[in-house]
């Protein structure tokens, strides 16, 4: 964990997988900023070996339930990019509803800066349109 860029959402807890085995999770974390979709990093206490835990929907559901007990309101997290998974790391993709929870924990949505710039352009557009209309009337009258 890099304390400069990570936000720890949860410390250690246990969750059952689809085989009924209890899995020890060290922490759940996210990066402190991003564009839209949030990757949720689930650090496992032990190596997963050949167990397909990153795709285990029961385990993912139980991880989601744990996050919901911490204040997350929304649907289950989703299976993350296969290339991001590791021996002791499950990477899940958060649905859009997760952003509110992440923001309450200090996450910054960098895409909102683009939305603000678009709002500024929209605010100027009516004035520019009025100027263009006045100019067009002036040309028509001559």
C-alpha positions as a printed Julia matrix, in Angstrom:
142×3 Matrix{Float64}:
   0.0     0.0     0.0
   1.28    3.43   -0.92
   0.05    5.85    1.74
   0.42    8.76   -0.7
  -2.1     7.49   -3.24
  -4.22    4.83   -1.5
  -7.31    5.09    0.64
  -7.89    2.15    2.95
 -11.59    1.32    3.05
 -11.36   -1.68    5.36
  -8.92   -3.48    7.55
  -8.76   -7.26    8.04
 -11.9    -9.41    7.87
 -13.03  -12.85    6.72
 -15.37  -13.76    3.86
 -16.65  -17.08    2.52
 -16.17  -18.15   -1.08
 -18.43  -20.35   -3.24
 -16.8   -23.52   -1.86
 -17.69  -22.5     1.68
 -14.05  -21.81    2.56
 -13.29  -18.82    4.75
 -10.85  -16.42    3.12
  -8.8   -13.96    5.14
  -8.65  -10.47    3.67
  -5.97   -8.06    4.86
  -7.53   -4.86    3.56
  -9.63   -3.23    0.88
  -8.25   -0.1    -0.74
  -8.68    2.24   -3.69
  -6.53    4.91   -5.28
  -7.26    8.41   -3.97
  -8.31    9.75   -7.37
  -9.41    8.53  -10.75
 -11.62    8.96  -13.8
 -15.1     7.49  -13.33
 -14.78    3.74  -12.77
 -12.99    2.8    -9.57
 -10.82   -0.3    -9.22
 -11.19   -1.81   -5.75
  -8.1    -3.65   -4.51
  -8.74   -6.57   -2.15
  -5.49   -7.68   -0.52
  -5.63  -11.34    0.54
  -3.74  -12.57    3.58
  -2.7   -15.8     1.83
  -1.87  -16.7    -1.76
  -4.87  -17.89   -3.75
  -2.95  -20.52   -5.71
  -5.1   -21.98   -8.48
  -8.39  -20.91   -6.85
 -10.34  -18.63   -9.23
 -11.25  -16.23   -6.42
 -11.17  -13.06   -8.56
 -14.19  -14.5   -10.43
 -15.95  -16.07   -7.42
 -19.32  -14.29   -7.33
 -20.1   -15.52   -3.8
 -16.82  -14.12   -2.48
 -17.39  -10.87   -4.37
 -20.91  -10.67   -2.92
 -19.54  -11.18    0.6
 -16.89   -8.52    0.04
 -19.67   -6.18   -1.13
 -21.7    -7.0     1.99
 -18.7    -6.04    4.11
 -18.4    -2.71    2.27
 -22.13   -2.16    2.71
 -21.67   -2.62    6.46
 -19.19    0.27    6.24
 -21.62    2.58    4.46
 -21.57    1.63    0.77
 -25.05    1.7    -0.75
 -25.32   -0.02   -4.1
 -25.06   -3.24   -6.09
 -22.34   -5.86   -5.91
 -18.89   -5.04   -7.18
 -17.95   -6.61  -10.5
 -15.18   -8.92  -11.69
 -12.19   -6.75  -12.55
  -9.68   -6.88  -15.37
  -8.05  -10.34  -15.46
  -4.64   -8.79  -16.17
  -4.69   -6.9   -12.85
  -5.18   -9.97  -10.63
  -2.23  -11.33   -8.62
  -1.42  -14.18   -6.19
  -2.61  -12.19   -3.18
  -4.64   -9.47   -4.88
  -8.18   -9.41   -6.24
  -9.07   -6.35   -8.28
 -12.78   -5.63   -8.59
 -14.57   -2.99  -10.63
 -16.96   -0.74   -8.75
 -20.32    0.24  -10.21
 -21.05    3.97  -10.52
 -23.02    3.92   -7.23
 -19.73    3.21   -5.44
 -18.43    6.7    -6.29
 -20.54    8.34   -3.56
 -19.07    6.0    -0.93
 -15.54    6.51   -2.28
 -15.95   10.29   -2.23
 -17.06   10.09    1.41
 -13.71    8.42    2.1
 -11.66   11.06    0.28
 -11.64    9.82   -3.32
 -11.56   12.54   -5.99
 -13.33   12.06   -9.33
 -11.01   13.71  -11.84
 -13.63   13.5   -14.58
 -15.79   16.01  -12.66
 -13.23   18.7   -13.55
 -14.14   18.17  -17.22
 -17.84   18.48  -16.38
 -17.17   21.84  -14.7
 -15.33   23.07  -17.81
 -18.33   22.04  -19.95
 -20.63   23.98  -17.58
 -18.49   27.1   -18.06
 -18.78   26.79  -21.86
 -22.56   26.37  -21.6
 -22.78   29.51  -19.44
 -20.96   31.56  -22.09
 -22.91   30.11  -25.03
 -26.14   32.16  -24.5
 -24.17   35.42  -24.46
 -22.29   34.44  -27.61
 -25.55   33.44  -29.29
 -27.11   36.82  -28.42
 -24.1    38.64  -29.87
 -24.25   36.59  -33.05
 -27.99   37.25  -33.41
 -27.42   41.01  -32.99
 -24.65   40.93  -35.57
 -26.84   39.01  -38.04
 -29.68   41.55  -37.58
 -27.21   44.38  -38.25
 -26.08   42.79  -41.52
 -29.66   42.15  -42.62
 -30.67   45.75  -41.98
 -27.93   47.17  -44.21
